[in-house]
């Protein structure tokens, strides 16, 4: 048995790839229906995604071949899913994010904010988390973590080195004081001995020396027996304290990157995917997801979670200072040095360059266009174009390509030579093409669910949920999604869950938005394991964290996240998206299933 296990261990990925289709083969052979064939393919993709038997992008390319071969969707319908409008939204936002990183605008923002906030440990962590979360709203979570990790390490190293230096100075002063005191003690002893000798000289009739009343034993200087050492030693408790603070700062970076990513439509891939899913599945209804209404829903969730995360990390890693209301001289000196370090790093950046200013203007312009395009039913600036011709993807791709065109330096300079702010070759190397392909695969799976009528079969099988209260179903979906994403990618989880949740909503009489939107945020709540999300893996790679540290801190964050999302889903989310009882009735009265003509390319 042991030999078999040893043989299988290095080959487990290959075994999963080969055995999964064979083990599941009875499903299409016995079922002999489009639903069975679609279910067979979806199960294979799910197992490959969960276990990562082959790279996620490679698995995501399989629908291009499997769904046409199974007779579910024609190839000419499958292929366009991989560069739909929602993919342009992802591509454009990632292109501008790369431009922000290339010109070092992110570092200028980070150091500027950190130099303004308080420089105590707790307020430095708060500032660090705020900057990381803000950056993660617009750029890749991994990039935001990679950017802020060196800043976090610099802060913790400065805190630690200053404390050790402070104690060394205090030791030196204490030793100097001890030296003076002990010299005075020795002088007094020598004076008493001299007095005894003088007594002997003045009394020459005595042939024997009188013994002094107090026998004195001289020791080496600074080691008199009645003097205890006053040396201040930086004990292991100090090392433990700063190791704990370092762990708190590292987790603060990872967690705030994750939290910031779920707060905007372009912050993370599942947020972009939910818009594409809603646009394709509910286009005949009034339910719409755009940049503004998603921001109104998700941003308060992120802010609440960010505050809770800061409080939890302070209580867990920095308890003493967090509850300390008076600042001692040592802490004041540390804060002054830390502020000087941050200001120095900020001033070392110099004046903003032409490229920085250009990218900052484009960045602000893109956000402004997204927010004002339309106001959840009320028209915005998009009324100047043909109706429904402009999307958030249009804005993203327009602003995303501008850094590829705009000059890198002021064209009015005498020796000016044209070079774009970023080059296409550099962008192509850093673009997350794998995530882009995975987005397309998720859209194909959702369409296949509808085209094969597998969604109806799943809805029929889940009719028993109709008797469960809506709040209980929402909470159950959030918990399952949150824990499932700890072992697989958040986008894979969304791709698997969304079509199923759509069926659950239809079978239980719940508007699918009540399940899909909370699931979108829940699949990003990966706080416990290093493998759960790239930010976790990046900070874990620093070597300062153990798995148990992440599990202990992360389990609390997961539970808090579940509760905050549940609170949002049952309070302000229905008001933002108009999910009233009448809206739900109208939703179910409409034929929301896309007709077969859509898949055959006739519409």
BAKOLRO-503493 format. One line per 2 residues: number of its first residue (from 1); for each residue x, y, z of C-alpha. Coordinates in nm, 4 decimals. Each point is the difference from the previous one (the first is absolute). Layout:
N
NUM) X,Y,Z | ... .
! end
This chain:
603
1) 0.0000,0.0000,0.0000 | 0.2824,0.2369,0.0921 .
3) 0.1755,-0.0744,-0.3295 | -0.3176,0.0807,-0.1917 .
5) -0.0400,0.3314,0.1832 | 0.3639,0.0887,-0.0621 .
7) -0.0475,-0.0764,-0.3696 | -0.3183,0.2109,-0.0217 .
9) 0.1353,0.2985,0.1921 | 0.2079,0.1570,-0.2803 .
11) -0.2634,-0.0942,-0.2591 | -0.3180,0.1168,0.1714 .
13) -0.0636,0.2862,-0.2408 | 0.0308,-0.2278,-0.3016 .
15) -0.2287,-0.2556,0.1656 | -0.2675,0.2652,0.0624 .
17) 0.0220,0.1207,-0.3603 | -0.0367,-0.3522,-0.1420 .
19) -0.2383,-0.1604,0.2491 | -0.2522,0.2835,0.0454 .
21) -0.1525,-0.0279,-0.3513 | -0.0045,-0.3817,0.0271 .
23) -0.1641,-0.0116,0.3424 | -0.2664,0.2541,-0.1034 .
25) -0.0600,-0.1579,-0.3418 | -0.3192,-0.1873,0.1082 .
27) -0.1774,0.3371,0.0405 | -0.0287,0.0787,-0.3752 .
29) -0.0235,-0.3686,-0.0985 | -0.2971,-0.0651,0.2254 .
31) -0.1582,0.3448,-0.0153 | 0.0108,0.0369,-0.3787 .
33) -0.1222,0.3613,0.0167 | 0.1492,0.3482,-0.0427 .
35) -0.0324,0.0532,0.3760 | 0.2061,-0.3123,0.0722 .
37) 0.2681,0.0934,-0.2527 | 0.0224,0.3549,0.1345 .
39) 0.0116,-0.1268,0.3586 | 0.2797,-0.2412,-0.0944 .
41) 0.2149,0.2820,-0.1425 | -0.0739,0.2362,0.2889 .
43) 0.0989,-0.2666,0.2553 | 0.3280,-0.0656,-0.1823 .
45) 0.0785,0.3731,-0.0085 | -0.0930,0.0360,0.3675 .
47) 0.2314,-0.2814,0.1117 | 0.2851,0.1324,-0.2128 .
49) -0.0513,0.3524,0.1385 | -0.0284,-0.1088,0.3642 .
51) 0.3007,-0.2325,0.0012 | 0.1988,0.2029,-0.2566 .
53) 0.1039,-0.3252,-0.1615 | 0.0971,0.2107,-0.3014 .
55) 0.0514,0.3798,-0.0006 | -0.3240,0.1951,0.0361 .
57) 0.0331,0.1785,-0.3374 | 0.0533,-0.3348,-0.1750 .
59) -0.3181,-0.1390,0.1573 | -0.1769,0.3207,-0.1022 .
61) 0.0831,-0.0630,-0.3666 | -0.1682,-0.3434,0.0011 .
63) -0.3571,0.1384,-0.0465 | 0.1069,0.1240,-0.3442 .
65) 0.0259,-0.3659,-0.1059 | -0.2248,-0.1936,0.2401 .
67) -0.3308,0.1865,-0.0359 | -0.0030,-0.0097,-0.3835 .
69) 0.1050,-0.3693,0.0050 | -0.2834,-0.0784,0.2433 .
71) -0.2542,0.1796,-0.2155 | -0.0806,0.2571,0.2697 .
73) 0.1193,0.3199,-0.1697 | 0.1380,0.0561,-0.3510 .
75) 0.3652,0.1083,-0.0215 | -0.0878,0.3362,-0.1560 .
77) -0.2080,0.0804,0.3106 | 0.2516,-0.1286,0.2549 .
79) 0.3032,0.1911,-0.1275 | -0.1397,0.3595,0.0306 .
81) -0.0586,-0.0558,0.3725 | 0.3767,0.0274,0.0491 .
83) 0.0049,0.3642,-0.1064 | -0.3416,0.1315,0.0873 .
85) -0.0609,0.3552,0.1208 | 0.0683,-0.1055,0.3582 .
87) 0.3467,-0.1224,-0.1035 | 0.0768,0.3444,-0.1426 .
89) -0.0924,0.1445,0.3408 | 0.2545,-0.2314,0.1616 .
91) 0.2666,0.0640,-0.2642 | -0.0353,0.3787,0.0079 .
93) 0.0090,0.0256,0.3784 | 0.3058,-0.2291,0.0194 .
95) 0.1790,0.2059,-0.2692 | -0.0502,0.3233,0.1942 .
97) 0.1004,-0.1748,0.3236 | 0.3271,-0.1024,-0.1635 .
99) 0.0555,0.3615,-0.1069 | -0.0509,0.1146,0.3621 .
101) 0.2625,-0.2511,0.1147 | 0.2427,0.0845,-0.2812 .
103) 0.0187,0.3715,0.0812 | 0.0203,-0.0662,0.3786 .
105) -0.3183,0.1963,0.0673 | -0.1134,-0.2635,0.2492 .
107) 0.3114,0.0468,0.2152 | -0.0426,0.3778,0.0053 .
109) -0.3608,-0.0395,0.1169 | 0.1008,-0.2542,0.2660 .
111) 0.2848,0.2037,0.1492 | -0.2012,0.3229,-0.0106 .
113) -0.2886,-0.1511,0.1973 | 0.2289,-0.1799,0.2473 .
115) 0.1941,0.3183,0.0693 | -0.3261,0.1777,0.0877 .
117) -0.1545,-0.2553,0.2377 | 0.1236,-0.0516,0.3546 .
119) 0.3258,-0.1912,0.0324 | -0.0896,-0.2176,0.2984 .
121) -0.0184,-0.3708,-0.0755 | -0.3789,-0.0091,-0.0061 .
123) -0.0418,0.3079,-0.2203 | 0.2832,-0.1030,-0.2314 .
125) -0.1817,-0.3302,-0.0527 | -0.3269,0.1853,-0.0621 .
127) 0.1646,0.2220,-0.2611 | 0.1694,-0.2971,-0.1634 .
129) -0.3296,-0.1884,-0.0224 | -0.1855,0.3004,-0.1407 .
131) 0.2591,0.0540,-0.2754 | 0.0185,-0.3712,-0.0871 .
133) -0.3793,-0.0290,-0.0189 | -0.0256,0.3107,-0.2187 .
135) 0.2651,-0.1268,-0.2411 | -0.1658,-0.3418,-0.0090 .
137) -0.3265,0.1596,-0.1114 | 0.1610,0.0857,-0.3336 .
139) 0.2986,-0.2295,-0.0502 | 0.0581,-0.3714,0.0412 .
141) -0.0091,-0.1237,0.3621 | 0.3359,-0.1716,-0.0459 .
143) 0.1556,0.3197,-0.1352 | -0.1376,0.2055,0.2904 .
145) 0.1453,-0.2516,0.2470 | 0.3373,-0.0082,-0.1740 .
147) 0.0113,0.3807,0.0020 | -0.0866,0.0432,0.3674 .
149) 0.1931,-0.2958,0.1444 | 0.3394,0.1811,-0.0085 .
151) -0.1625,0.3036,0.1646 | -0.1402,-0.2198,0.2805 .
153) 0.3384,-0.1654,0.0545 | 0.1746,0.3388,0.0046 .
155) -0.2395,0.1278,0.2669 | 0.0392,-0.3070,0.2235 .
157) 0.3788,-0.0022,-0.0418 | 0.0154,0.3689,0.0900 .
159) -0.2116,-0.0604,0.3109 | 0.2207,-0.2896,0.1075 .
161) 0.3377,0.1616,-0.0725 | -0.0976,0.3244,0.1735 .
163) -0.1128,-0.1887,0.3103 | 0.3305,-0.1883,0.0176 .
165) 0.1921,0.3235,-0.0558 | -0.2050,0.1736,0.2673 .
167) 0.0777,-0.2771,0.2498 | 0.3711,0.0081,-0.0878 .
169) 0.0145,0.3746,0.0652 | -0.1821,-0.0522,0.3274 .
171) 0.2426,-0.2785,0.0948 | 0.2995,0.2260,-0.0717 .
173) -0.1454,0.2806,0.2119 | -0.0774,-0.2438,0.2806 .
175) 0.3509,-0.1469,-0.0072 | 0.1542,0.3466,0.0078 .
177) -0.2125,0.0897,0.3018 | 0.0954,-0.3271,0.1704 .
179) 0.3702,0.0683,-0.0678 | -0.0198,0.3400,0.1666 .
181) -0.1839,-0.1381,0.3013 | 0.2408,-0.2901,0.0475 .
183) 0.3035,0.2303,-0.0337 | -0.1402,0.2095,0.2816 .
185) -0.0498,-0.3156,0.2081 | 0.3615,-0.1058,-0.0560 .
187) 0.1253,0.3465,0.0951 | -0.1889,-0.0216,0.3290 .
189) 0.1498,-0.3452,0.0727 | 0.3544,0.1182,-0.0809 .
191) -0.0477,0.3025,0.2269 | -0.0979,-0.2198,0.2935 .
193) 0.3025,-0.2244,-0.0519 | 0.2279,0.3040,-0.0159 .
195) -0.1473,0.1204,0.3279 | 0.0929,-0.3330,0.1639 .
197) 0.3578,0.0176,-0.1334 | 0.0342,0.3528,0.1337 .
199) -0.1011,-0.1288,0.3408 | 0.2764,-0.2624,-0.0104 .
201) 0.2695,0.2603,-0.0835 | -0.1063,0.2291,0.2801 .
203) 0.0299,-0.2851,0.2540 | 0.3539,-0.1422,-0.0511 .
205) 0.0156,-0.1737,0.3424 | -0.2311,-0.2704,-0.1301 .
207) 0.2033,-0.2770,-0.1621 | -0.3110,-0.1649,-0.1536 .
209) -0.2445,0.1496,-0.2439 | -0.3425,0.0360,0.1392 .
211) -0.2533,-0.1723,-0.2214 | -0.2592,0.2272,-0.1497 .
213) -0.3416,-0.0408,0.1504 | -0.1441,-0.0731,-0.3445 .
215) 0.2011,-0.2324,-0.2215 | -0.0256,0.1176,-0.3616 .
217) 0.0258,-0.2353,-0.2945 | 0.0812,0.1911,-0.3172 .
219) -0.1543,-0.1168,-0.3223 | 0.0528,0.0975,-0.3578 .
221) -0.1392,0.3320,-0.0997 | -0.3780,0.0126,-0.0758 .
223) -0.0509,-0.3376,0.1701 | -0.0387,0.0911,0.3642 .
225) -0.1983,-0.2754,0.1716 | -0.2675,0.2275,0.1364 .
227) -0.0641,0.1492,-0.3453 | -0.2388,-0.1752,-0.2333 .
229) 0.0362,0.0418,-0.3732 | -0.2444,0.2559,-0.1360 .
231) 0.0629,-0.0916,-0.3629 | -0.3137,-0.0024,-0.2149 .
233) -0.0058,-0.3122,-0.2124 | -0.2300,-0.0282,-0.2992 .
235) -0.1544,-0.3290,0.0983 | -0.1641,-0.2578,-0.2183 .
237) -0.3356,0.1588,0.0881 | 0.1008,0.2999,-0.2140 .
239) 0.0848,-0.2312,-0.2896 | -0.3325,-0.1776,0.0418 .
241) -0.1775,0.3352,0.0037 | 0.1483,0.1123,-0.3292 .
243) -0.0410,-0.3401,-0.1611 | -0.3674,0.0250,0.0895 .
245) -0.0229,0.3548,-0.1374 | 0.1714,-0.1090,-0.3213 .
247) -0.2543,-0.2817,-0.0427 | -0.2793,0.2493,0.0537 .
249) 0.1375,0.2392,-0.2641 | 0.0492,-0.2795,-0.2552 .
251) -0.3522,-0.1333,0.0484 | -0.1318,0.3581,-0.0100 .
253) 0.1445,0.0382,-0.3512 | -0.1418,-0.3315,-0.1252 .
255) -0.3431,0.0441,0.1572 | -0.0443,0.3640,-0.1050 .
257) 0.0962,-0.0910,-0.3586 | -0.2710,-0.2665,0.0003 .
259) -0.2570,0.2301,0.1609 | 0.0804,0.2899,-0.2331 .
261) -0.0352,-0.2270,-0.3021 | -0.3599,-0.0917,0.0770 .
263) -0.1102,0.3639,0.0329 | -0.0077,0.1049,-0.3674 .
265) -0.1170,-0.1580,-0.3228 | 0.3545,-0.0197,-0.1383 .
267) 0.1684,-0.0904,0.3290 | 0.0053,-0.3752,-0.0522 .
269) -0.0976,-0.2487,-0.2700 | -0.3230,-0.1372,0.1604 .
271) -0.1406,0.3548,0.0149 | 0.0556,0.0414,-0.3721 .
273) -0.1373,-0.3485,-0.0645 | -0.3260,0.0669,0.1868 .
275) -0.0687,0.2961,-0.2293 | 0.0577,-0.2150,-0.3071 .
277) -0.2177,-0.2770,0.1441 | -0.2846,0.2419,0.0786 .
279) 0.0243,0.1692,-0.3394 | -0.0296,-0.3325,-0.1830 .
281) -0.2536,-0.1771,0.2226 | -0.2336,0.2834,0.1018 .
283) 0.0138,0.2344,-0.2956 | -0.3802,-0.0182,-0.0434 .
285) -0.0597,0.1201,0.3574 | 0.0477,0.3235,0.1914 .
287) 0.2871,-0.1440,0.2035 | 0.3240,0.1685,-0.1022 .
289) 0.3466,0.0213,0.1501 | 0.2110,0.3053,-0.0779 .
291) 0.3002,0.1647,0.1567 | -0.1962,0.2404,0.2198 .
293) -0.2617,-0.2321,0.1499 | 0.2616,-0.2676,0.0693 .
295) 0.2178,0.2623,0.1719 | -0.2952,0.1096,0.2145 .
297) -0.0601,-0.3619,0.0995 | 0.3563,-0.1244,0.0507 .
299) 0.1894,0.3064,0.1264 | -0.1843,0.0194,0.3366 .
301) 0.0652,-0.3737,0.0413 | 0.3713,0.0559,-0.0596 .
303) 0.0180,0.2984,0.2365 | -0.1708,-0.1930,0.2795 .
305) 0.2256,-0.3002,-0.0538 | 0.3099,0.2201,-0.0122 .
307) -0.0834,0.1574,0.3377 | -0.0794,-0.3408,0.1514 .
309) 0.3216,-0.1425,-0.1443 | 0.2069,0.2848,0.1490 .
311) -0.1626,-0.0440,0.3408 | 0.0514,-0.3771,-0.0054 .
313) 0.3674,0.0223,-0.1025 | 0.0627,0.2592,0.2717 .
315) -0.1627,-0.2157,0.2661 | 0.1776,-0.3136,-0.1156 .
317) 0.3488,0.1338,-0.0788 | 0.0329,0.3394,0.1719 .
319) -0.2174,-0.0209,0.3112 | 0.2176,0.2019,0.2394 .
321) 0.0432,0.3096,-0.2161 | -0.3552,-0.0132,-0.1331 .
323) -0.1431,0.0474,0.3492 | 0.2745,0.2444,0.1063 .
325) -0.1318,0.3574,0.0053 | 0.3141,0.1806,0.1214 .
327) 0.3131,0.0056,-0.2131 | 0.3293,-0.0570,0.1794 .
329) 0.3274,0.1754,-0.1045 | 0.1273,-0.3134,-0.1737 .
331) -0.3104,-0.0236,-0.2206 | 0.0185,0.3708,-0.0802 .
333) 0.3610,-0.0382,-0.1153 | -0.0892,-0.3028,-0.2126 .
335) -0.2885,0.1849,-0.1637 | 0.2194,0.3009,-0.0778 .
337) 0.2630,-0.2197,-0.1676 | -0.2634,-0.1917,-0.1965 .
339) -0.1535,0.3225,-0.1297 | 0.3425,0.1252,-0.1073 .
341) 0.0648,-0.3260,-0.1852 | -0.3326,0.0200,-0.1888 .
343) 0.0495,0.3671,-0.0846 | 0.3511,-0.0706,-0.1250 .
345) -0.1212,-0.2817,-0.2259 | -0.2774,0.2257,-0.1311 .
347) 0.2394,0.2882,-0.0709 | 0.2442,-0.2410,-0.1671 .
349) -0.2644,-0.0544,-0.2700 | 0.0539,0.3590,-0.1101 .
351) -0.2537,0.2064,-0.1899 | -0.2710,-0.1855,-0.1959 .
353) 0.1081,-0.0789,-0.3538 | -0.1988,0.0708,-0.3147 .
355) -0.0920,-0.3683,-0.0283 | -0.1249,-0.0129,0.3607 .
357) -0.2199,0.3051,-0.0502 | -0.1371,-0.1365,-0.3288 .
359) -0.0894,-0.3390,0.1513 | -0.1553,0.1667,0.3074 .
361) -0.2232,0.2127,-0.2258 | -0.1062,-0.3023,-0.2071 .
363) -0.0641,-0.1997,0.3187 | -0.2258,0.2690,0.1503 .
365) -0.1694,0.0516,-0.3380 | -0.0858,-0.3716,-0.0252 .
367) -0.1533,-0.0112,0.3489 | -0.2008,0.3136,-0.0737 .
369) -0.1331,-0.1487,-0.3247 | -0.0950,-0.3269,0.1701 .
371) -0.1866,0.1710,0.2826 | -0.1891,0.2479,-0.2196 .
373) -0.0817,-0.2242,-0.2966 | -0.3436,-0.0734,0.1411 .
375) -0.1617,0.0203,0.3420 | -0.1881,-0.3305,0.0439 .
377) -0.2705,0.0777,-0.2515 | 0.0519,0.3758,-0.0299 .
379) 0.2017,0.0996,-0.3057 | 0.3528,0.1343,0.0278 .
381) 0.2473,0.1176,-0.2631 | -0.0749,-0.3102,-0.2115 .
383) -0.3139,0.1747,-0.1350 | 0.2202,0.1849,-0.2502 .
385) 0.0635,-0.3342,-0.1754 | -0.2373,-0.2538,-0.1488 .
387) -0.2136,-0.1811,0.2557 | 0.1735,-0.3032,0.1612 .
389) 0.3062,0.0354,-0.2224 | 0.2314,0.1065,0.2853 .
391) 0.1015,-0.2284,0.2880 | 0.2457,0.0022,0.2898 .
393) 0.2267,-0.2089,-0.2221 | 0.0003,0.2793,-0.2583 .
395) 0.1295,0.2447,0.2614 | 0.2599,-0.2482,0.1279 .
397) 0.1448,-0.0835,-0.3414 | 0.0063,0.3681,-0.1053 .
399) 0.1875,0.1105,0.3134 | 0.2086,-0.3177,0.0128 .
401) 0.1574,0.0569,-0.3418 | 0.0791,0.3690,0.0616 .
403) 0.3287,-0.0751,0.1855 | 0.1020,-0.2025,-0.3073 .
405) -0.0433,0.3152,-0.2098 | 0.0793,0.3011,0.2218 .
407) 0.3646,0.1183,0.0050 | 0.2258,-0.0880,0.2893 .
409) 0.1468,0.3514,0.0252 | -0.1017,0.3593,-0.0672 .
411) -0.0102,0.0439,-0.3813 | 0.0923,0.3691,0.0370 .
413) 0.3520,-0.0869,0.1152 | 0.2806,0.0830,-0.2414 .
415) 0.1526,-0.3481,-0.0191 | -0.3351,-0.1819,0.0110 .
417) -0.0343,-0.3416,-0.1592 | -0.3296,-0.1853,-0.0188 .
419) -0.0400,-0.3033,0.2241 | -0.3317,-0.1187,0.1457 .
421) -0.0494,-0.0167,0.3756 | -0.0147,-0.3795,-0.0203 .
423) 0.1003,-0.2254,-0.2854 | -0.2235,-0.2743,-0.1354 .
425) 0.2671,-0.2668,0.0483 | 0.0309,0.0890,0.3684 .
427) -0.3771,-0.0005,0.0442 | -0.0331,-0.3367,-0.1740 .
429) 0.2555,-0.1543,0.2379 | -0.1855,0.1206,0.3100 .
431) -0.3621,-0.0435,-0.1123 | -0.1706,-0.2847,0.1968 .
433) -0.1098,-0.1890,-0.3095 | -0.0882,-0.3059,0.2085 .
435) -0.2659,0.1897,0.1944 | -0.1366,0.1425,-0.3252 .
437) -0.0385,-0.3525,-0.1457 | -0.1592,-0.1222,0.3239 .
439) -0.2579,0.2803,-0.0235 | -0.0920,-0.1155,-0.3494 .
441) -0.0315,-0.3612,0.1161 | -0.2372,0.1034,0.2777 .
443) -0.2247,0.1799,-0.2492 | -0.0024,-0.3071,-0.2256 .
445) -0.1001,-0.2271,0.2894 | -0.2878,0.2349,0.0900 .
447) -0.1230,0.0018,-0.3603 | 0.0305,-0.3791,-0.0231 .
449) -0.2149,-0.0369,0.3124 | -0.2762,0.1929,-0.1731 .
451) 0.0397,-0.1472,-0.3494 | -0.0106,-0.3616,0.1241 .
453) -0.2815,0.0806,0.2457 | 0.2172,-0.1401,0.2789 .
455) -0.0939,0.3051,0.2051 | -0.3640,-0.1083,-0.0091 .
457) 0.0925,-0.3527,0.1102 | 0.2047,0.1355,0.2896 .
459) -0.2831,0.2369,0.0961 | -0.2455,-0.2900,0.0024 .
461) 0.2348,-0.2069,0.2190 | 0.0340,0.2868,0.2476 .
463) -0.3710,0.0720,0.0432 | 0.0221,-0.1145,0.3632 .
465) 0.1738,0.3320,0.0760 | -0.3229,0.1893,-0.0638 .
467) -0.1111,-0.0615,0.3595 | 0.3180,0.1451,0.1529 .
469) -0.0021,0.3703,0.0982 | 0.1827,0.2253,-0.2428 .
471) 0.2390,0.1287,0.2666 | 0.1064,-0.3564,0.0886 .
473) 0.0683,-0.0816,-0.3666 | 0.2070,0.3184,-0.0412 .
475) 0.2069,-0.0752,0.3103 | 0.0541,-0.3597,-0.1105 .
477) 0.1182,0.1137,-0.3445 | 0.2425,0.2506,0.1548 .
479) 0.1522,-0.2579,0.2366 | 0.0370,-0.2719,-0.2648 .
481) 0.1497,0.2435,-0.2523 | 0.2414,0.1440,0.2574 .
483) 0.1390,-0.3339,0.1125 | 0.0063,-0.1506,-0.3498 .
485) 0.2190,0.2826,-0.1266 | 0.2673,-0.0860,0.2599 .
487) 0.1015,-0.2989,-0.2115 | -0.0598,0.1287,-0.3532 .
489) 0.0242,0.3303,-0.1847 | -0.2738,0.2564,0.0544 .
491) -0.0756,0.0258,-0.3721 | -0.0268,-0.3773,-0.0365 .
493) -0.2378,-0.0076,0.2956 | -0.2146,0.2727,-0.1550 .
495) -0.0046,-0.1784,-0.3359 | -0.1211,-0.3194,0.1701 .
497) -0.2483,0.1553,0.2422 | -0.1790,0.2698,-0.2025 .
499) -0.1948,-0.2284,-0.2369 | -0.0970,-0.2222,0.2937 .
501) -0.1099,0.2970,0.2118 | -0.2067,0.1299,-0.2883 .
503) -0.1835,-0.3343,0.0025 | -0.0319,0.0082,0.3796 .
505) -0.1601,0.3437,-0.0185 | -0.2480,-0.1045,-0.2657 .
507) -0.0968,-0.3189,0.1860 | -0.0472,0.1714,0.3374 .
509) -0.1748,0.3149,-0.1230 | 0.2925,0.2236,0.1001 .
511) 0.1284,0.2634,-0.2401 | 0.3392,-0.1397,-0.1156 .
513) 0.1662,0.3319,0.0856 | -0.0525,-0.0768,0.3703 .
515) 0.2296,-0.3012,-0.0401 | 0.2396,0.0978,-0.2773 .
517) 0.1073,0.3408,0.1333 | 0.0827,-0.1217,0.3544 .
519) 0.1794,-0.2991,-0.1542 | 0.2083,0.2414,-0.2099 .
521) 0.1377,0.1630,0.3129 | 0.0221,-0.3228,0.2008 .
523) 0.2263,-0.1738,-0.2530 | 0.2618,0.2665,0.0732 .
525) 0.0039,-0.0722,0.3746 | 0.3118,-0.2174,-0.0096 .
527) 0.1830,0.0911,0.3211 | 0.1056,-0.3283,0.1602 .
529) 0.2471,-0.1865,-0.2222 | 0.3118,0.1064,-0.1939 .
531) -0.1294,-0.1789,-0.3112 | -0.3421,0.1639,0.0185 .
533) 0.0927,0.3203,-0.1838 | 0.3153,0.1605,-0.1473 .
535) 0.0238,0.2771,0.2664 | 0.0105,-0.2675,0.2715 .
537) 0.2688,-0.1917,-0.1876 | 0.2103,0.3145,-0.0511 .
539) 0.0106,0.0997,0.3678 | 0.0467,-0.3620,0.1050 .
541) 0.3061,-0.0117,-0.2237 | 0.1678,0.2645,0.2173 .
543) 0.0781,-0.2765,0.2517 | -0.1368,0.1910,0.3001 .
545) -0.3341,-0.1838,0.0110 | -0.1010,-0.3542,0.0829 .
547) -0.3088,-0.1731,-0.1362 | -0.1504,-0.0120,0.3489 .
549) 0.0373,0.3807,0.0272 | -0.2037,0.0443,-0.3166 .
551) -0.2632,-0.2544,0.1049 | -0.0532,0.1555,0.3450 .
553) -0.0268,0.3544,-0.1333 | -0.1830,-0.1010,-0.3182 .
555) -0.2824,-0.2025,0.1514 | -0.1190,0.3051,0.1937 .
557) 0.0216,0.2150,-0.3135 | -0.2006,-0.2580,-0.1949 .
559) -0.2778,-0.0044,0.2607 | -0.0096,0.3807,0.0216 .
561) -0.0074,0.0208,-0.3796 | -0.2905,-0.2438,-0.0210 .
563) -0.2006,0.2077,0.2475 | 0.0752,0.3334,-0.1696 .
565) -0.0972,-0.1312,-0.3456 | -0.3163,-0.1578,0.1408 .
567) -0.0879,0.3313,0.1675 | 0.0546,0.1860,-0.3286 .
569) -0.2011,-0.2560,-0.2023 | -0.3009,0.0397,0.2282 .
571) 0.0103,0.3782,0.0520 | 0.1360,0.2439,-0.2592 .
573) 0.0563,-0.2350,-0.2969 | -0.3732,-0.0489,-0.0800 .
575) -0.0525,0.3778,0.0043 | 0.2927,0.0664,-0.2355 .
577) -0.1104,-0.2606,-0.2563 | -0.3749,0.0453,0.0492 .
579) -0.0514,-0.3608,0.1149 | -0.3469,0.0514,0.1420 .
581) -0.2772,-0.2585,0.0092 | -0.1608,0.1510,-0.3111 .
583) 0.3329,-0.0030,-0.1860 | 0.0459,-0.3678,0.0839 .
585) -0.3502,-0.0829,-0.1234 | 0.0650,0.1852,-0.3252 .
587) 0.3348,-0.1797,-0.0350 | -0.1660,-0.3424,0.0221 .
589) -0.2863,0.1024,-0.2267 | 0.2440,0.0779,-0.2800 .
591) 0.1654,-0.2644,-0.2159 | 0.3567,0.0597,0.1166 .
593) 0.1387,-0.3095,-0.1689 | 0.1829,0.1025,-0.3150 .
595) -0.1700,-0.1564,-0.2985 | 0.1786,-0.2543,-0.2215 .
597) 0.0523,0.2591,-0.2705 | 0.2578,0.1728,0.2183 .
599) 0.2198,-0.3082,0.0048 | -0.0422,-0.0656,-0.3700 .
601) 0.1158,0.3496,-0.0801 | -0.3338,0.1185,-0.1464 .
603) -0.0389,0.2774,0.2553 .
! end
